[in-house]
Amino acid sequence: MSRRVSLPGADLLFRSSPDPDRAEPGRDAAQDAADRRSSGRRRHEEKITVYVSADELLALERARLTLRADHGLAVDRGRIVREAVDVLLGDLAEHGAESLLVRRLLAS
């Protein structure tokens, strides 16, 4: 058994992103945000590590338990985080400099 780590090839690491100049005519950021949804419950191929404080982790766990107890939604913390990221990115795309994310980052 090899202990070597398998890494993605250069074609995956350096793939080009969509060209914004080639976007569909008549579509704006708000329409793109409305079409985007979090990836939800499926196997994910990409991973990031995020460090949070003990209080943030506790708040996330309380939110998970509240969703289960009060709303009948049995979701894991990752799903909550993906949904939250989707909401914030949609708000950023729609409202730009007036978005909640920009205002919170500027205030910190």
N, C-alpha and C positions, 0 to 999 in steps of 0.2 A: 504494500500500500504506500503510495507516494504521499509525502507530506507537503508537496508543492501546492501552492495556491494557484487556482485558475483565475486569470484576469481577463477582462474583456479585451477584444482586439482594438486596434487603432481606429478601425472604421466605425465602431460604436462610440468610442470616446470623442472622436472628432467629426461626428456626423453634422451636417449643416442644419441649422434651424430654419423654419419657414421664413421666406422673404416677405416682410410686411408690405413691400411695394407690389407684390403679386396677390394681395388679398382680394377677396371678392368685392367688386364695386358696390357701393351702397350699404356696405356693412360697417358698423362702427364698433367701438370697444364694448358698448353696452350690449349689443347683439351677440358679440363673441362671448361675453361673460354669461349671458343668459343661456347659451348653448352648452357651456362647459359645466360639467358636474364632477363631483369628487368620484374617485374610482370605486368607492363603496367596498363591498365585501367580495373580494376576489384575491387570488394569489398575486402578490406584488413582486416584481423583479428588481426594483430599485430600493435602496435603503439609505437613510441618513440617521445620524445620531444627534439627538437634541438633549442638552443638559437643562434641567429645570430645578428650581428650588424645591425644598421639602413642602413648602406651602402650596406651590403651583401643582405639585404632584397630588397632594391631598385634595385640592380643589378639583382636579381632573377626575380623581377617583370618586369624589362626592357627586360630580356631575354624572358620571357613569351610573352610580347607584340611584340617583334621582330619575334618570331616564328609564331605568328598569322598574323602579317602584311606582313612580307616578304616571309613566307613559307607556309601560309595557314594552319598552325597547331594550332588548338584550344586545348591547354593542360593546366592543372592546375600546380601550383608550385610543388605540391607533385609528379606529374609525372616527371617533370624536375629533381627533386632531386633523385628519384628512378633511372632514366636513368644515371645520373651523378655518383651515387654510383655504379651502375653496371659497368660502364666504368672503374672507378678507381679500383674496385675489380678485374676486368678482367686483367687490366694492372699489378696489384700486383701479381696475380697468374702467369702471363706470364713472367714478368721481375724481380720479387723478389726484391732484394736490389737495383736494377737499376730502379725500377718503379717510376713514377711521385709522387705517394703518399709517398713513403719512402723518396725520395729526398726533398719533400716539408716539411714533418714532421721533418726531420733532420735539415733543414734550419731554422725552427721556434724556 
